[in-house]
Amino acid sequence: MDGKGITRQEVMLGGLAGICSGYLFKNVSKYAAASAVVGYLVLQGASRSGYIKVNWKKVNETIEDIKEDIVEEVTEIVEDSETLVIENEGQLAATARKLYAALRENAATSGSFTGGFILGVLFA
């Protein structure tokens, strides 16, 4: 805002941008999901046909290593409650404060964009 108050243009622009974004988000996400499914099926077919060989021993070893790391981390958290404190808490608070200030400054545009986005997703 420029100090003159909220204008209809800001609200309309935010709403229109939200509707377009929501519409595109819903349609693109459909195609992205379909592409992922087709890609998975192609990989499965190639694997069954013998074009792709999976080294299951190496996969299982990697899974075991990851499992051991997770058990160590969880054990450390349970034994020492101080590790539950966020290390960069000051940076997180500063980022949240900046985000709040930006949203507050552009409340009309942000609100109309959010409403438009929801409408765009619902009616796509």
NORCORJO-V327110 format. One record per backbone hydrogen bond with DSSP energy under -1.0 kcal/mol. CO is the residue of the C=O (numbers start at 1). NH is the residue of the N-H. If there is no record, write none. Layout:
CO&NH ; CO&NH
//
This chain:
7&11 ; 8&12 ; 9&13 ; 10&14 ; 11&15 ; 12&16 ; 13&17 ; 14&18 ; 15&19 ; 16&20 ; 17&21 ; 18&22 ; 19&23 ; 20&24 ; 21&25 ; 22&26 ; 23&27 ; 24&28 ; 25&29 ; 26&30 ; 27&31 ; 28&32 ; 29&33 ; 30&34 ; 31&35 ; 32&36 ; 33&37 ; 34&38 ; 35&39 ; 36&40 ; 37&41 ; 38&42 ; 39&43 ; 40&44 ; 41&45 ; 42&46 ; 43&47 ; 44&48 ; 45&49 ; 46&51 ; 46&52 ; 54&56 ; 55&59 ; 56&60 ; 57&61 ; 58&62 ; 59&63 ; 60&64 ; 61&65 ; 62&66 ; 63&67 ; 64&68 ; 65&69 ; 66&70 ; 67&71 ; 68&72 ; 69&73 ; 70&74 ; 71&75 ; 72&76 ; 73&77 ; 74&78 ; 75&79 ; 76&80 ; 80&83 ; 81&84 ; 82&85 ; 88&92 ; 89&93 ; 90&94 ; 91&95 ; 92&96 ; 93&97 ; 94&98 ; 95&99 ; 96&100 ; 97&101 ; 98&102 ; 99&103 ; 100&104 ; 101&105 ; 102&106 ; 104&107 ; 106&110 ; 107&111 ; 108&112 ; 109&113 ; 110&114 ; 111&115 ; 112&116 ; 113&117 ; 114&118 ; 115&119 ; 116&120 ; 117&121 ; 118&122 ; 119&123
//
